[in-house]
């Protein structure tokens, strides 16, 4: 994704985030987009990080 595309999507920063923090961010409502949450859950399940 180009910087221009990131800006259009509202992405201000890209970097690694620990799984525990991602789950906490969902719990706090910082990540609310259902498509993003579904993609994260599928990825974590595929990686065996959640069951």
HTML snippet that shows the backbone in 3Dmol.js (N, CA, C, O; Angstrom):
<script src="https://3Dmol.org/build/3Dmol-min.js"></script>
<div id="view" style="width:600px;height:400px;position:relative"></div>
<script>
const pdb = `
ATOM      1  N   UNK A   1       0.857  -1.169   0.000  1.00  0.00           N
ATOM      2  CA  UNK A   1       0.000   0.000   0.000  1.00  0.00           C
ATOM      3  C   UNK A   1       0.902   1.231   0.000  1.00  0.00           C
ATOM      4  O   UNK A   1       1.850   1.330   0.779  1.00  0.00           O
ATOM      5  N   UNK A   2       0.589   2.144  -0.873  1.00  0.00           N
ATOM      6  CA  UNK A   2       1.386   3.366  -0.953  1.00  0.00           C
ATOM      7  C   UNK A   2       1.005   4.326   0.175  1.00  0.00           C
ATOM      8  O   UNK A   2      -0.037   4.170   0.812  1.00  0.00           O
ATOM      9  N   UNK A   3       1.853   5.310   0.408  1.00  0.00           N
ATOM     10  CA  UNK A   3       1.577   6.317   1.435  1.00  0.00           C
ATOM     11  C   UNK A   3       0.278   7.052   1.128  1.00  0.00           C
ATOM     12  O   UNK A   3      -0.477   7.386   2.041  1.00  0.00           O
ATOM     13  N   UNK A   4       0.017   7.303  -0.143  1.00  0.00           N
ATOM     14  CA  UNK A   4      -1.211   7.991  -0.542  1.00  0.00           C
ATOM     15  C   UNK A   4      -2.436   7.140  -0.201  1.00  0.00           C
ATOM     16  O   UNK A   4      -3.435   7.655   0.300  1.00  0.00           O
ATOM     17  N   UNK A   5      -2.352   5.844  -0.473  1.00  0.00           N
ATOM     18  CA  UNK A   5      -3.467   4.947  -0.157  1.00  0.00           C
ATOM     19  C   UNK A   5      -3.668   4.844   1.354  1.00  0.00           C
ATOM     20  O   UNK A   5      -4.802   4.815   1.833  1.00  0.00           O
ATOM     21  N   UNK A   6      -2.570   4.789   2.098  1.00  0.00           N
ATOM     22  CA  UNK A   6      -2.675   4.746   3.559  1.00  0.00           C
ATOM     23  C   UNK A   6      -3.372   5.993   4.082  1.00  0.00           C
ATOM     24  O   UNK A   6      -4.233   5.903   4.956  1.00  0.00           O
ATOM     25  N   UNK A   7      -3.008   7.147   3.556  1.00  0.00           N
ATOM     26  CA  UNK A   7      -3.627   8.402   3.983  1.00  0.00           C
ATOM     27  C   UNK A   7      -5.130   8.385   3.696  1.00  0.00           C
ATOM     28  O   UNK A   7      -5.928   8.776   4.548  1.00  0.00           O
ATOM     29  N   UNK A   8      -5.513   7.938   2.513  1.00  0.00           N
ATOM     30  CA  UNK A   8      -6.936   7.875   2.147  1.00  0.00           C
ATOM     31  C   UNK A   8      -7.704   6.928   3.078  1.00  0.00           C
ATOM     32  O   UNK A   8      -8.871   7.169   3.385  1.00  0.00           O
ATOM     33  N   UNK A   9      -7.047   5.855   3.523  1.00  0.00           N
ATOM     34  CA  UNK A   9      -7.704   4.880   4.397  1.00  0.00           C
ATOM     35  C   UNK A   9      -7.664   5.297   5.865  1.00  0.00           C
ATOM     36  O   UNK A   9      -8.249   4.622   6.713  1.00  0.00           O
ATOM     37  N   UNK A  10      -6.987   6.392   6.174  1.00  0.00           N
ATOM     38  CA  UNK A  10      -6.897   6.853   7.557  1.00  0.00           C
ATOM     39  C   UNK A  10      -5.827   6.143   8.356  1.00  0.00           C
ATOM     40  O   UNK A  10      -5.871   6.135   9.586  1.00  0.00           O
ATOM     41  N   UNK A  11      -4.855   5.541   7.664  1.00  0.00           N
ATOM     42  CA  UNK A  11      -3.768   4.828   8.341  1.00  0.00           C
ATOM     43  C   UNK A  11      -2.660   5.837   8.615  1.00  0.00           C
ATOM     44  O   UNK A  11      -2.097   6.419   7.688  1.00  0.00           O
ATOM     45  N   UNK A  12      -2.350   6.040   9.899  1.00  0.00           N
ATOM     46  CA  UNK A  12      -1.343   7.029  10.244  1.00  0.00           C
ATOM     47  C   UNK A  12      -0.010   6.397  10.633  1.00  0.00           C
ATOM     48  O   UNK A  12       1.025   7.062  10.592  1.00  0.00           O
ATOM     49  N   UNK A  13      -0.027   5.116  11.010  1.00  0.00           N
ATOM     50  CA  UNK A  13       1.203   4.465  11.450  1.00  0.00           C
ATOM     51  C   UNK A  13       1.088   2.976  11.170  1.00  0.00           C
ATOM     52  O   UNK A  13       0.013   2.392  11.300  1.00  0.00           O
ATOM     53  N   UNK A  14       2.204   2.364  10.784  1.00  0.00           N
ATOM     54  CA  UNK A  14       2.238   0.935  10.512  1.00  0.00           C
ATOM     55  C   UNK A  14       3.419   0.350  11.264  1.00  0.00           C
ATOM     56  O   UNK A  14       4.539   0.849  11.155  1.00  0.00           O
ATOM     57  N   UNK A  15       3.175  -0.697  12.020  1.00  0.00           N
ATOM     58  CA  UNK A  15       4.256  -1.346  12.746  1.00  0.00           C
ATOM     59  C   UNK A  15       3.741  -2.537  13.518  1.00  0.00           C
ATOM     60  O   UNK A  15       2.532  -2.746  13.615  1.00  0.00           O
ATOM     61  N   UNK A  16       4.650  -3.317  14.065  1.00  0.00           N
ATOM     62  CA  UNK A  16       4.242  -4.511  14.818  1.00  0.00           C
ATOM     63  C   UNK A  16       3.541  -4.146  16.132  1.00  0.00           C
ATOM     64  O   UNK A  16       3.908  -3.187  16.811  1.00  0.00           O
ATOM     65  N   UNK A  17       2.524  -4.940  16.464  1.00  0.00           N
ATOM     66  CA  UNK A  17       1.788  -4.771  17.715  1.00  0.00           C
ATOM     67  C   UNK A  17       1.626  -6.159  18.320  1.00  0.00           C
ATOM     68  O   UNK A  17       1.196  -7.079  17.625  1.00  0.00           O
ATOM     69  N   UNK A  18       1.959  -6.334  19.600  1.00  0.00           N
ATOM     70  CA  UNK A  18       1.791  -7.646  20.224  1.00  0.00           C
ATOM     71  C   UNK A  18       0.321  -8.093  20.192  1.00  0.00           C
ATOM     72  O   UNK A  18      -0.593  -7.273  20.277  1.00  0.00           O
ATOM     73  N   UNK A  19       0.119  -9.401  20.068  1.00  0.00           N
ATOM     74  CA  UNK A  19      -1.242  -9.955  20.014  1.00  0.00           C
ATOM     75  C   UNK A  19      -2.056  -9.507  21.213  1.00  0.00           C
ATOM     76  O   UNK A  19      -3.223  -9.143  21.066  1.00  0.00           O
ATOM     77  N   UNK A  20      -1.464  -9.527  22.389  1.00  0.00           N
ATOM     78  CA  UNK A  20      -2.202  -9.119  23.591  1.00  0.00           C
ATOM     79  C   UNK A  20      -2.698  -7.680  23.477  1.00  0.00           C
ATOM     80  O   UNK A  20      -3.795  -7.358  23.935  1.00  0.00           O
ATOM     81  N   UNK A  21      -1.895  -6.823  22.871  1.00  0.00           N
ATOM     82  CA  UNK A  21      -2.302  -5.423  22.707  1.00  0.00           C
ATOM     83  C   UNK A  21      -3.403  -5.291  21.659  1.00  0.00           C
ATOM     84  O   UNK A  21      -4.321  -4.488  21.826  1.00  0.00           O
ATOM     85  N   UNK A  22      -3.322  -6.067  20.584  1.00  0.00           N
ATOM     86  CA  UNK A  22      -4.379  -6.045  19.562  1.00  0.00           C
ATOM     87  C   UNK A  22      -5.709  -6.432  20.190  1.00  0.00           C
ATOM     88  O   UNK A  22      -6.722  -5.768  19.969  1.00  0.00           O
ATOM     89  N   UNK A  23      -5.705  -7.505  20.973  1.00  0.00           N
ATOM     90  CA  UNK A  23      -6.947  -7.954  21.625  1.00  0.00           C
ATOM     91  C   UNK A  23      -7.446  -6.911  22.615  1.00  0.00           C
ATOM     92  O   UNK A  23      -8.652  -6.693  22.731  1.00  0.00           O
ATOM     93  N   UNK A  24      -6.524  -6.264  23.332  1.00  0.00           N
ATOM     94  CA  UNK A  24      -6.912  -5.200  24.265  1.00  0.00           C
ATOM     95  C   UNK A  24      -7.501  -4.010  23.512  1.00  0.00           C
ATOM     96  O   UNK A  24      -8.471  -3.406  23.970  1.00  0.00           O
ATOM     97  N   UNK A  25      -6.924  -3.670  22.364  1.00  0.00           N
ATOM     98  CA  UNK A  25      -7.432  -2.558  21.557  1.00  0.00           C
ATOM     99  C   UNK A  25      -8.855  -2.847  21.074  1.00  0.00           C
ATOM    100  O   UNK A  25      -9.693  -1.947  21.035  1.00  0.00           O
ATOM    101  N   UNK A  26      -9.124  -4.091  20.709  1.00  0.00           N
ATOM    102  CA  UNK A  26     -10.490  -4.474  20.319  1.00  0.00           C
ATOM    103  C   UNK A  26     -11.416  -4.328  21.521  1.00  0.00           C
ATOM    104  O   UNK A  26     -12.510  -3.777  21.406  1.00  0.00           O
ATOM    105  N   UNK A  27     -10.975  -4.824  22.669  1.00  0.00           N
ATOM    106  CA  UNK A  27     -11.786  -4.739  23.890  1.00  0.00           C
ATOM    107  C   UNK A  27     -12.080  -3.314  24.313  1.00  0.00           C
ATOM    108  O   UNK A  27     -13.161  -3.029  24.829  1.00  0.00           O
ATOM    109  N   UNK A  28     -11.128  -2.413  24.100  1.00  0.00           N
ATOM    110  CA  UNK A  28     -11.314  -0.995  24.466  1.00  0.00           C
ATOM    111  C   UNK A  28     -12.092  -0.225  23.413  1.00  0.00           C
ATOM    112  O   UNK A  28     -12.431   0.939  23.622  1.00  0.00           O
ATOM    113  N   UNK A  29     -12.378  -0.857  22.288  1.00  0.00           N
ATOM    114  CA  UNK A  29     -13.113  -0.177  21.228  1.00  0.00           C
ATOM    115  C   UNK A  29     -12.248   0.677  20.331  1.00  0.00           C
ATOM    116  O   UNK A  29     -12.772   1.478  19.557  1.00  0.00           O
ATOM    117  N   UNK A  30     -10.924   0.528  20.414  1.00  0.00           N
ATOM    118  CA  UNK A  30     -10.028   1.293  19.554  1.00  0.00           C
ATOM    119  C   UNK A  30     -10.023   0.729  18.141  1.00  0.00           C
ATOM    120  O   UNK A  30      -9.793   1.454  17.173  1.00  0.00           O
ATOM    121  N   UNK A  31     -10.276  -0.565  18.030  1.00  0.00           N
ATOM    122  CA  UNK A  31     -10.463  -1.206  16.729  1.00  0.00           C
ATOM    123  C   UNK A  31     -11.922  -1.626  16.704  1.00  0.00           C
ATOM    124  O   UNK A  31     -12.320  -2.519  17.453  1.00  0.00           O
ATOM    125  N   UNK A  32     -12.738  -0.985  15.841  1.00  0.00           N
ATOM    126  CA  UNK A  32     -14.178  -1.239  15.835  1.00  0.00           C
ATOM    127  C   UNK A  32     -14.690  -1.770  14.505  1.00  0.00           C
ATOM    128  O   UNK A  32     -15.804  -2.288  14.425  1.00  0.00           O
ATOM    129  N   UNK A  33     -13.885  -1.643  13.470  1.00  0.00           N
ATOM    130  CA  UNK A  33     -14.306  -2.056  12.143  1.00  0.00           C
ATOM    131  C   UNK A  33     -14.438  -3.579  12.086  1.00  0.00           C
ATOM    132  O   UNK A  33     -13.468  -4.299  12.321  1.00  0.00           O
ATOM    133  N   UNK A  34     -15.634  -4.061  11.777  1.00  0.00           N
ATOM    134  CA  UNK A  34     -15.912  -5.505  11.785  1.00  0.00           C
ATOM    135  C   UNK A  34     -15.035  -6.261  10.788  1.00  0.00           C
ATOM    136  O   UNK A  34     -14.600  -7.376  11.076  1.00  0.00           O
ATOM    137  N   UNK A  35     -14.774  -5.681   9.640  1.00  0.00           N
ATOM    138  CA  UNK A  35     -13.936  -6.349   8.640  1.00  0.00           C
ATOM    139  C   UNK A  35     -12.505  -6.521   9.162  1.00  0.00           C
ATOM    140  O   UNK A  35     -11.886  -7.563   8.947  1.00  0.00           O
ATOM    141  N   UNK A  36     -11.987  -5.512   9.837  1.00  0.00           N
ATOM    142  CA  UNK A  36     -10.642  -5.582  10.410  1.00  0.00           C
ATOM    143  C   UNK A  36     -10.588  -6.613  11.523  1.00  0.00           C
ATOM    144  O   UNK A  36      -9.657  -7.416  11.582  1.00  0.00           O
ATOM    145  N   UNK A  37     -11.580  -6.596  12.406  1.00  0.00           N
ATOM    146  CA  UNK A  37     -11.611  -7.555  13.510  1.00  0.00           C
ATOM    147  C   UNK A  37     -11.717  -8.979  12.977  1.00  0.00           C
ATOM    148  O   UNK A  37     -11.031  -9.874  13.471  1.00  0.00           O
ATOM    149  N   UNK A  38     -12.567  -9.201  11.976  1.00  0.00           N
ATOM    150  CA  UNK A  38     -12.705 -10.532  11.393  1.00  0.00           C
ATOM    151  C   UNK A  38     -11.385 -10.993  10.782  1.00  0.00           C
ATOM    152  O   UNK A  38     -10.987 -12.143  10.967  1.00  0.00           O
ATOM    153  N   UNK A  39     -10.705 -10.109  10.059  1.00  0.00           N
ATOM    154  CA  UNK A  39      -9.424 -10.462   9.441  1.00  0.00           C
ATOM    155  C   UNK A  39      -8.376 -10.787  10.505  1.00  0.00           C
ATOM    156  O   UNK A  39      -7.611 -11.740  10.357  1.00  0.00           O
ATOM    157  N   UNK A  40      -8.343  -9.996  11.573  1.00  0.00           N
ATOM    158  CA  UNK A  40      -7.407 -10.269  12.664  1.00  0.00           C
ATOM    159  C   UNK A  40      -7.697 -11.615  13.322  1.00  0.00           C
ATOM    160  O   UNK A  40      -6.777 -12.387  13.590  1.00  0.00           O
ATOM    161  N   UNK A  41      -8.967 -11.896  13.580  1.00  0.00           N
ATOM    162  CA  UNK A  41      -9.323 -13.154  14.225  1.00  0.00           C
ATOM    163  C   UNK A  41      -8.991 -14.356  13.335  1.00  0.00           C
ATOM    164  O   UNK A  41      -8.499 -15.375  13.820  1.00  0.00           O
ATOM    165  N   UNK A  42      -9.260 -14.234  12.045  1.00  0.00           N
ATOM    166  CA  UNK A  42      -8.911 -15.321  11.116  1.00  0.00           C
ATOM    167  C   UNK A  42      -7.400 -15.540  11.086  1.00  0.00           C
ATOM    168  O   UNK A  42      -6.937 -16.681  11.106  1.00  0.00           O
ATOM    169  N   UNK A  43      -6.631 -14.452  11.038  1.00  0.00           N
ATOM    170  CA  UNK A  43      -5.175 -14.571  11.013  1.00  0.00           C
ATOM    171  C   UNK A  43      -4.652 -15.193  12.302  1.00  0.00           C
ATOM    172  O   UNK A  43      -3.796 -16.077  12.261  1.00  0.00           O
ATOM    173  N   UNK A  44      -5.158 -14.742  13.440  1.00  0.00           N
ATOM    174  CA  UNK A  44      -4.707 -15.285  14.728  1.00  0.00           C
ATOM    175  C   UNK A  44      -5.092 -16.747  14.865  1.00  0.00           C
ATOM    176  O   UNK A  44      -4.318 -17.544  15.396  1.00  0.00           O
ATOM    177  N   UNK A  45      -6.274 -17.109  14.396  1.00  0.00           N
ATOM    178  CA  UNK A  45      -6.688 -18.500  14.440  1.00  0.00           C
ATOM    179  C   UNK A  45      -5.781 -19.350  13.543  1.00  0.00           C
ATOM    180  O   UNK A  45      -5.347 -20.430  13.942  1.00  0.00           O
ATOM    181  N   UNK A  46      -5.503 -18.869  12.355  1.00  0.00           N
ATOM    182  CA  UNK A  46      -4.634 -19.585  11.417  1.00  0.00           C
ATOM    183  C   UNK A  46      -3.241 -19.787  11.999  1.00  0.00           C
ATOM    184  O   UNK A  46      -2.618 -20.823  11.769  1.00  0.00           O
ATOM    185  N   UNK A  47      -2.751 -18.814  12.744  1.00  0.00           N
ATOM    186  CA  UNK A  47      -1.432 -18.892  13.358  1.00  0.00           C
ATOM    187  C   UNK A  47      -1.429 -19.685  14.663  1.00  0.00           C
ATOM    188  O   UNK A  47      -0.380 -19.887  15.273  1.00  0.00           O
ATOM    189  N   UNK A  48      -2.622 -20.134  15.087  1.00  0.00           N
ATOM    190  CA  UNK A  48      -2.728 -20.900  16.330  1.00  0.00           C
ATOM    191  C   UNK A  48      -2.600 -20.057  17.586  1.00  0.00           C
ATOM    192  O   UNK A  48      -2.313 -20.577  18.665  1.00  0.00           O
ATOM    193  N   UNK A  49      -2.814 -18.751  17.445  1.00  0.00           N
ATOM    194  CA  UNK A  49      -2.698 -17.834  18.600  1.00  0.00           C
ATOM    195  C   UNK A  49      -3.980 -17.760  19.393  1.00  0.00           C
ATOM    196  O   UNK A  49      -3.963 -17.382  20.565  1.00  0.00           O
ATOM    197  N   UNK A  50      -5.125 -18.124  18.759  1.00  0.00           N
ATOM    198  CA  UNK A  50      -6.407 -18.212  19.446  1.00  0.00           C
ATOM    199  C   UNK A  50      -7.108 -19.459  18.935  1.00  0.00           C
ATOM    200  O   UNK A  50      -6.790 -19.954  17.854  1.00  0.00           O
ATOM    201  N   UNK A  51      -8.047 -19.963  19.697  1.00  0.00           N
ATOM    202  CA  UNK A  51      -8.800 -21.148  19.267  1.00  0.00           C
ATOM    203  C   UNK A  51     -10.280 -20.890  19.383  1.00  0.00           C
ATOM    204  O   UNK A  51     -11.087 -21.765  19.069  1.00  0.00           O
TER     205      UNK A  51
END
`;
const viewer = $3Dmol.createViewer("view");
viewer.addModel(pdb, "pdb");
viewer.setStyle({}, {cartoon: {color: "spectrum"}});
viewer.zoomTo();
viewer.render();
</script>
